[in-house]
């Protein structure tokens, strides 16, 4: 061995000694900067022909950098000898300015929190090298990975990775695929990958989207549910408002007022409703109801009850029978239930008949200032029992009296006793004031801030006078008109203090005159008959008029009706011409 070779070996050993000292000895001795520059420089006689610098990071010492310099030296007497000179640099003096270990640990923690892991695939050996985040979650080879990928996504993933391994294309790709975890749970993964540079090598990063996708789907479902709820709310609100009267009818003897207040913001539309029906008998029906439930189903049930009630009422059923029919109409299997207050007012006498199916009792303010709740006529709500046996209670509303119908949203407040709200309602019904004024005073007293959670409906009716003027009826020329005419005429006569015996004779004659018109005036076709009654100068006059053509009765029935009318009245005149026939009957009072 020549001298140059010996020197190269010795200097190499010295370099190794410096490396050991700087790496292990100096830190244990607390020599923080001992390895700042632990290097040897070798100058040999000869020429430097090549230099290569490689920077490595020690895996367990991230604050150390090792640079290896390789010199090719040509000696004077020897051939080319190679010497490796290791320069070990410890950046201890840079720790304060650049906390390298904490940066590395923080990056690893961030990747763990984000669910992102890195991997490299060696296509030639079909082996994956993965970061700590993918340990136990990724396969060792592409073949094993594809076995865990759901069948629908396998071909696309395999084709993408194999194309990247060939270096085509160079730009990164990404793909979302589903993979079964060890426990059988299906996970949604997003992977981005690209060719590393060397043929057959692919690097990539994978993110678990399962929780994120689940959260996004949950938000989407919540958004759709909110939109659907808002749409249903608008539909139910529109439907409910369409079922409430656009305006209250002008019934002459009653002053009517109504209010409807929907529940507070965000609350579904309730089932509160009211109605005013002018009956063929001249009576006036006041209705206040509240169905169980909210939203579209509640509004639909309101429509069902309202239409059925109108049909039964216009057929002439009494209050008890009307509610019995409504009760049979509800579907108990579908839990259709409702409370209902149904009041029928006779304008000629002021008589009131009502049935209360589980609804708050109406408030009555009499003309003399007395205030009371009508608690009679109370039964279970509609839909609770298959048969109830509803029966009407009765009372009287004199001129100046007022009745108020309302729903439970007015008097039922959380944390407030019902007796307290009823006392406030009685106090709001002042002695003087119209139906409109009573509605306003009631809302101002019981709901000064507007409705809280439930809808509120009010319907007030004040008796302005009794129907003491002339009676005028327009009747269908059918036998069913006889019953309606008798009832209306009886109430009118009773209100006029006509003696019962005389009243019976008048009703009998009117019934015969109407029956003659139905039978003889028109024949089998739809037509009208008019009845009018008036009192003047101690004489009561009754007229029955039709627009048909006079037909002589059959011989066997000739004159029977006319004889009966002449027997039970003081005077009878029959006038007929091309415009029809008029029968005029008079009685002295």
C-alpha positions, 0 to 999 in steps of 0.5 A: 500500500503506498502512502496516499492509500494509507492517508486515505484510509486514516482520514476516512477513519478520522471522519468516521470518528467525527461522525460518532462523536457528533452524533452520539457523544456530543449530545450526551455530554451536553455539547450543544454546538460540538457538531456544528462543523465536524468535518475533515478536509483532505488535500492531496497532491493531485486533481479533484475530478468529481464532487457529488452532494447528497443530503440525508435526514436521520429518521430518528434524529430529525434535527440532524443533517448528514452530507456525504462528499465523495472525492475522486483523487488521482495520486502521483504514483497510484491509480484512482482511489476513492475516499469518502469524507463525511461531514456531519452538521447538527443544527442545534443553534437553529432550534430556537429559530426553526423548531424542526421536530415540532413541525414534523410532529404537527404535520403528522397530527394534521394529517391524522385529523384530516384523515389523509394518508400517503402511499407509494406503489411499486408496480413492478413488484406490486407493493404499497408503502404507506404512511402511518395514517394508512397503516392497517387501513390500506392493502399491501398490494394492488391485488389485495386492495382491489379485493376490498374495493366494491365491484363497481369501482374496481375497474376504474381504480385499477385502470387509473393506477396502471396508467399512472405507473406507465407515466401516462399521463404525468398530471395528477388524477383523482378518484372516489371509490368505496372500500370495505373496512375490516369490520365490513363497514363500507367507506368512501375514499378520495385518492389523488395520485400521479407518476413519481417520475420513475417508470413503475412508481406511483405516489398518492394521497388518500382521504376518508370521505365517509364522515364528511359525505354522511354529514353533507347528506344529513345537511341535504336531508335537513335542507330538503325537509325544511323546504318541504315543511315550508312548502307544506306550511304554505299549502296548509295555510292557503288551504285553511284560509280558503276554507274560512269565510271571505266575508261574513253574511249580512243576516240583518238581525245579527251584527257579526265580527270575526278574527283569525290569528295564525300561530307564532313564527315557525309553528305549523298551521293549526285546525281552527275554523269558523263559519256562519250559515244562513239556513233555509228556515231563516235561522242562522247557524254559528260554527266554531271548530278546532281539529286535532293535528296540524299542517296539511292533514289538519286543513284537509280535515277542516274542509271535510267537516265544514263541507259536511256540516253545511250539507247536513245543516242545509238539509234541515237537521237539528243541531244534535242530529247534525253533530251525530252525523258529523261524528259518524263521518270521522275516521277513528282508525286515522285518529280524526278528532275535532271539537265543535260548537254549533249554535242555531239562532232563531231571529224571530224569537231570539231562541238559541239552540246549541251543541258543544262537542268538547269545545270551550264554552261560549261567552254570553253578554246579556243586554243588562250587562250580565256575563256568563259561560253557557256550559250546558249542551256539552259532550265529548269531541267528535271522533271519540266514540262511534255514537254519542247521542248529541242533544241540544241545549237552549237559551235566549238572546234578547236584543242587545245581547252578544255571544262570543265563540272562540278556540282554545288558543285564546284561553289556554296558556302555558303556566296560566290556570284556565280560571284566570284566563276565563276571568280576564275574558269575562272582564274584556266583555264590557257592557257597551260595545259592538261585536267588533269592539268585543273582538278587539278588547278580547285580543288586547286583554288575553293576547297583548303580544299576539298568539304564542304557539296556537292559532286563535279564532273568534266569532262574535254575534250581537243581536240588534233586533228581533225579526218583527217585520213582514215575513217573506219566503222564497220556496222551491215548488216541491213537497219538502218546502211545506216543512220549511214554510211551517217552521218559519211561519210558526216562529214568526207568529210566536215572535208576534205574540199571536195566540196559539189557537189562531197561529195553528189555523194560520199555519194550516191554511198556509200549508194548504195554499202551498200544497195546492201551488206545488201540485197544480201550478207547475207540474213536474219541473223546478219552479218557485213559490213565494210566501209573505205575511204581514200585520197592519191595522189589526189584520194579519194578511198571508199571501202565497204566489206562484208563476204557473198556469192555473189548472182546475183540480180533478172533480173528486178533489174540486174545492177541498183546499179552498173550502178548508182555507175559507173555514179557518180564515176570515177572508180568502181571495184567489187571483189568477192571470197569465203571470200566475196565481195569488192566494190571499188569506186574512185574519182579524187579530 
